[in-house]
Amino acid sequence: MEPLVIVKRTPPLAIVELNRKNKRNALNMALRDALEDALSALENDGAIKTVVLTGGDAFFCAGYDLQEMIDTDLRSLMHRGHEYTRITYFFKKPLVTAVAGFALAGGFDLALSGDVIVAAAGAKLGRPEIGWGVNPLMSKLRLRIGFSNALRMTLQGTTWEAEEARRMGLVDFVVPQIELLAAAVRQAELMAKYPLPALVTTKRAAYAVTTMSPEDAIAYELGVTAELMAEGTLKKNLQDYAAKIGISKSS
């Protein structure tokens, strides 16, 4: 039996692929558990700095498995879903999502877990949940496209094509489908060349300050700077950079 999640490690990055293709990568409990396990392992893997999450060439994710939702006690489903959402939305390392075909409902939320979102031309991203009588998650969408656009999209059950999503700021890059994975990997590589502690703490700070006052945000970010300086590698990094650009002690 094929694994529900395929992980390809090529340090300093890894590619994670959803592999429930016969169900268009619909998120049943087994797939969510497998994705949790894969991301948790990569989060704790010191050789991996960045991760690309893909659903494959044809589609990203159709959302939660509707039949399972119909057949399952919803309170149990929500309890299990909390840990899944924590690891996807708050993955500590930089995450790039590569969206082909469609990313709908829970698949849309999974796409939003990316710090960088790359979409294939013609891909569709949408949130139909309002039509089912349930509220979708708003926090990450609001950060990407602002409160009014996020609310409008959610209340109207909007589905956007990739290019329109890019214009709204929902998607960062739109590329031909054949180039999707390579483009996502390039984005991951641009981040993976930097020190892991700086990547992790910068990402953490970037999201943390969104709920703070300007004064508290500055204090928090300076605390993060102190945290990184305590690593003891800053001076060496500065010396290496100075040598790279031709600055010497006598300059």
Secondary structure, DSSP 4 states (H G I P E B T S, - for coil): ---SEEEEEETTEEEEEE--GGGTT-B-HHHHHHHHHHHHHHHT-TT--EEEEE--SS-SB--B-HHHHHHS-HHHHHHHHHHHHHHHHT-SS-EEEEE-SEEETHHHHHHHT-SEEEEETT-EEE--GGGGT-PPP-HHHHHHH-HHHHHHHHHTT-EEEHHHHHHHTS-SEEE-GGGHHHHHHHHHHHHHTS-HHHHHHHHHHHHHGGGS-HHHHHHHHHHHHHHHHTTS-HHHHHHHHHHHTT--TT-
